[in-house]
Amino acid sequence: MYVTLYQWLVKDGKENRFIEAWTTLTQQLQAQVPALSGKLHKTQQGSYVAIINWPSQQVWETQKPNNIDLLIQKQLMDTVEEVESVIAMQVVKDLKALVN
């Protein structure tokens, strides 16, 4: 599994539009990559952080923004004050909680 972490500082008053655009983009990617999962978080400092799980690095590299709706991507970026970080990483160990 491969994980990407994105962190954005969203413009004041644009939070709902950002969340809507992020949701739409992530759903479009999920339609192309069934194993993909994404979670959006908000830090105590106000940044938004998305953690996306990909089946592999190769899938991440081939499913980048050129395969998603560019209008929605632009709408997301129009809400962003600053992209604070983009980190890509290989999962070394995954200790999932057992659910009964």
Residue, then its C-alpha position, 0 to 999 in steps of 0.5 A: m500500500y502507498v499513502t499520500l498526505y496533502q495539507w492545505l491552508v484554506k481561504d477564510g469562508k471557503e471551507n465548505r466549497f473546499i470540502e465539496a471539491w475535495t469530496t468530488l475529486t476523491q469520489q472520481l478517483q475512487a471510481q477509477v481505483p476501487a481500493l482507494s480510500g481517503k480521509l479529510h481531517k482538520t487540524q487544531q491550527g485550521s489546516y486541512v489534511a487529506i490522507i489517501n491510501w492507494p493500492s501501490q505507488q504505480v497506481w498513484e503515479t498513473q492516476k494523478p490529476n490528468n485523469i480527473d475533472l480539471l474544473i473540479q480541481k481548479q475549484l478546489m485550488d481556488t479555495v486554497e490559500e497555500v498548499e502546505s505539504v504533499i508527502a508520498m510514502q510507502v506503508v511499512k507496517d499497518l496495525k488495523a484494529l480488529v472489528n467484531 
